Amino acid sequence: MRAFRNLVWLLVLAGLLSLTAFAFERVKFAVISDPHLSLPAVNTENRVKMEDYSVELFREAIEVVNSIHDLDFVLLLGDLTKDAEPWNIDLLREMLEEVKVPVFAVLSNHEVSPIPVKGSEPSVASLVGSSKYTTVFALQGYGFNGPRTYWYAEPISGLLLVGLDTTKIGSWGGKVSQAQLQWLEGVLRANRDKLTIVLGHHLLVPFREEESKPEWRNFYLDNAEELMKLLEKHEQVSFYLCGHRHVSTVPVERNGIWYITHASTVTWPMSITLYTLTPEKLEYEVIRLRTKPEVWDLARKTLLEDPWFSPRANASEEETLAYLRKQRIRSLFHAGSFQEEKVKNPPKQGASSAFPTVKVTFL
């Protein structure tokens, strides 16, 4: 039976569901996405991704999760480094060792080094970047266990995490291989009694009509429909969590599964997400990362200038802000209920946010 469709219905049928009740009572976990960890170098820049500040923002995210005393684990949803540079992979591993709870990571397009274009000057990343298997080796114990680029784990009795590899060689788009789909089918079939959260980097469901157009295709999995049909066959699958789009935090429901896109730590308004999960409901809150006012203001400016976040070419700042608010809040109406709260963990020294922190309860 699909969980999280209707809380009242679940309560009415509680007696009938006792044999299939999930083992855990309450789980708290954090999601950190798209940190793009980058030691300042010849190939870093501060545009819509604040790469020169990525290390201090990731360190702030670690401090936040370490301050949550009852946190069970952390999910890291890809774009872990700028472009799989060896020094950034080394730094990633070193920083993850500071996290006090288990961390589970997935691969993404920035764990696959770009291919130099024939006839053009090769980028730094294409000259020094490494194989995604280098990242898998570096992250042994962080979901990965052996050479396979995808994994599953049961961090809490009755709760299954499945981490997918959505990378696509030579592209920032994504796909899930047929071998991986067959593996996933077997994992889900063998774990029908566990509430399941599937993790991947790329989006599966457009959260607005505009993104169904071809120019947005690299944000979405090539074989998204095939993967969603597989997930929908298994009633214990309730959530698919992803990053990639750098928007915060957008839930969309389809056929009883919630598809949730998460914020980046290096794109305004730099954030992480904190979840509280029970067998009946999911709540989340978005936590802004503290940073210097000049970093916050520059990040805001670069996002408002970026075409991927504007409603049209040459849109004004006011138009873009209104557009972002509309898209973000409209998608939250898919949830059971929500209320606006004061911003938790606002930027340092009084810098302000144009968005409220939103707490959502899925019913």
SVG drawing of the C-alpha trace seen along z (x, -y; Angstrom):
<svg xmlns="http://www.w3.org/2000/svg" viewBox="-11 -45 56 56">
<polyline fill="none" stroke="black" stroke-width="0.4" points="0.0,0.0 1.4,-3.4 2.2,-5.5 1.7,-9.3 -1.4,-9.6 -3.9,-10.5 -3.2,-10.6 -6.9,-10.3 -7.3,-7.2 -4.2,-5.7 -5.6,-6.3 -8.9,-4.7 -7.2,-1.6 -4.6,-1.5 -5.9,1.9 -5.8,3.4 -2.3,2.2 -0.7,3.6 0.9,6.5 2.7,4.2 3.6,1.4 7.1,0.0 9.5,0.8 10.7,-2.7 8.8,-5.3 10.6,-8.5 13.7,-9.4 15.4,-12.8 17.8,-13.4 19.3,-16.3 19.8,-16.7 22.8,-18.6 22.8,-19.0 25.1,-20.3 28.0,-21.7 30.3,-21.9 33.2,-21.8 36.0,-23.9 39.2,-25.0 39.8,-28.5 41.8,-27.8 42.3,-29.0 39.0,-27.3 36.7,-28.6 34.3,-31.6 31.4,-33.2 28.4,-33.2 25.2,-31.3 27.5,-28.9 29.6,-30.6 32.6,-28.3 35.2,-30.4 33.0,-30.2 31.9,-26.6 34.3,-25.3 33.2,-27.7 29.5,-27.1 30.0,-23.3 31.7,-23.7 28.8,-25.8 26.4,-23.0 28.5,-20.5 28.4,-22.7 24.6,-22.9 24.0,-19.2 26.5,-18.5 24.5,-20.8 21.3,-18.8 21.5,-16.4 18.9,-13.9 19.9,-13.6 20.1,-10.1 21.9,-10.6 22.8,-13.0 22.0,-12.5 24.4,-14.1 22.6,-14.4 25.5,-14.8 27.5,-17.5 29.9,-16.9 32.9,-18.8 33.4,-21.3 34.4,-18.7 36.0,-15.8 39.4,-17.5 41.7,-15.2 42.3,-18.0 38.6,-18.6 37.8,-14.9 40.5,-14.7 39.0,-17.7 35.5,-16.2 36.5,-13.0 38.4,-15.0 35.5,-17.2 32.9,-14.4 35.0,-12.7 33.9,-15.7 30.2,-14.8 29.1,-13.1 26.4,-10.9 26.4,-8.5 26.5,-10.1 25.1,-8.6 26.1,-10.1 25.2,-9.7 27.0,-10.5 26.1,-13.2 27.2,-14.9 30.0,-16.8 31.5,-13.5 32.1,-12.8 34.8,-14.8 33.8,-16.8 35.1,-15.6 37.3,-18.2 35.6,-19.4 37.5,-18.6 39.1,-21.6 38.8,-23.8 41.1,-24.6 40.5,-21.9 39.1,-23.0 41.1,-22.6 38.5,-20.0 38.9,-17.9 42.7,-17.9 42.9,-17.1 39.5,-15.6 39.2,-11.9 36.9,-9.0 33.7,-8.7 35.2,-5.5 37.8,-7.6 35.0,-9.3 33.4,-6.0 36.7,-4.7 37.1,-8.0 33.6,-7.6 33.7,-4.0 31.6,-3.9 29.4,-6.8 26.8,-4.6 29.3,-3.0 30.6,0.4 32.8,1.8 33.2,0.7 29.5,0.4 28.4,-3.1 24.9,-2.6 23.9,-1.1 21.3,-0.5 21.4,-0.7 19.1,-0.3 20.3,-3.0 17.3,-2.6 15.4,0.7 12.4,0.6 13.8,-2.3 15.5,-1.5 17.7,-4.0 18.5,-3.4 21.2,-5.5 21.2,-5.6 23.9,-6.6 22.3,-9.0 25.5,-10.0 25.8,-10.1 29.2,-10.1 29.9,-13.2 26.8,-15.2 25.4,-17.0 22.2,-15.2 21.4,-11.9 20.1,-8.4 19.9,-5.1 21.4,-2.1 19.4,1.0 21.7,3.0 21.0,0.6 17.2,0.8 17.4,4.6 19.4,4.4 16.9,1.8 13.9,4.1 15.6,6.9 16.3,4.7 12.8,3.3 11.3,6.8 13.4,8.1 12.5,5.2 8.7,4.8 8.4,4.5 10.6,1.4 9.5,-2.2 11.8,-3.2 13.5,-6.5 15.2,-6.6 18.0,-9.1 19.3,-10.4 20.8,-13.6 18.7,-14.3 15.0,-15.3 12.3,-12.9 9.1,-15.1 9.0,-18.7 7.8,-21.0 6.5,-23.5 5.2,-23.3 8.1,-25.3 10.6,-22.6 8.9,-20.0 10.4,-21.8 13.5,-20.3 15.9,-23.0 15.5,-21.8 16.1,-18.1 19.5,-17.9 18.0,-18.7 15.8,-15.6 16.6,-11.9 16.5,-10.6 14.6,-7.5 12.6,-9.1 9.3,-7.5 10.8,-4.1 12.3,-4.6 9.0,-6.1 7.0,-3.1 9.4,-0.8 9.1,-2.7 5.3,-2.9 5.2,0.9 6.5,1.1 4.1,-0.2 6.8,-0.8 8.5,-3.5 7.2,-6.9 9.9,-9.4 12.5,-10.3 14.9,-13.0 17.2,-14.8 19.2,-17.9 20.7,-19.3 18.2,-22.2 19.5,-24.3 15.9,-25.4 14.6,-25.1 12.7,-22.9 10.1,-21.7 7.8,-18.7 5.7,-17.2 3.4,-14.2 2.7,-11.6 0.8,-8.4 1.5,-8.3 5.2,-9.1 6.7,-12.5 9.5,-13.8 11.4,-16.4 14.1,-18.8 16.6,-20.4 18.6,-23.6 22.3,-23.9 24.7,-25.1 26.4,-27.4 23.4,-29.0 21.2,-31.7 19.5,-31.3 22.2,-28.8 20.3,-26.2 20.0,-22.6 16.9,-20.7 16.0,-19.0 13.4,-16.2 11.5,-14.5 9.9,-11.2 7.4,-8.9 5.5,-6.0 2.5,-8.4 4.0,-11.8 7.0,-13.7 7.9,-17.2 10.7,-19.4 12.2,-22.8 14.7,-24.7 17.7,-26.1 19.6,-29.0 23.4,-28.8 25.2,-31.7 27.6,-33.6 29.0,-37.1 26.6,-39.8 28.7,-40.4 28.6,-36.7 24.9,-36.6 24.3,-39.7 26.6,-38.5 24.9,-35.1 21.5,-36.8 22.7,-39.1 24.2,-36.3 21.1,-34.1 18.8,-36.9 21.0,-37.4 21.1,-33.7 18.8,-32.7 17.9,-29.4 16.1,-31.2 14.4,-34.1 10.9,-34.0 12.1,-35.5 15.1,-37.2 16.0,-40.6 13.6,-40.2 13.9,-42.8 15.0,-41.8 11.4,-42.3 10.0,-40.1 12.4,-37.3 11.8,-37.4 8.1,-37.4 8.4,-34.5 10.6,-32.5 8.2,-33.0 5.2,-32.0 6.8,-28.8 8.1,-27.8 4.9,-28.5 2.6,-27.0 4.4,-23.7 4.0,-23.6 0.3,-23.5 0.7,-19.9 1.6,-19.2 -1.0,-18.4 -0.4,-21.6 2.2,-24.2 2.8,-27.4 5.4,-30.1 7.8,-30.7 10.6,-33.0 13.9,-32.3 15.9,-29.8 19.6,-30.5 19.5,-33.8 22.7,-35.2 25.3,-36.7 25.3,-40.4 21.7,-41.0 21.7,-40.2 18.1,-39.3 16.3,-36.7 13.6,-37.3 12.1,-33.9 10.6,-32.7 11.6,-29.4 8.7,-27.0 7.8,-24.0 5.7,-21.4 3.8,-18.5 2.9,-15.7 -0.4,-14.1"/>
</svg>
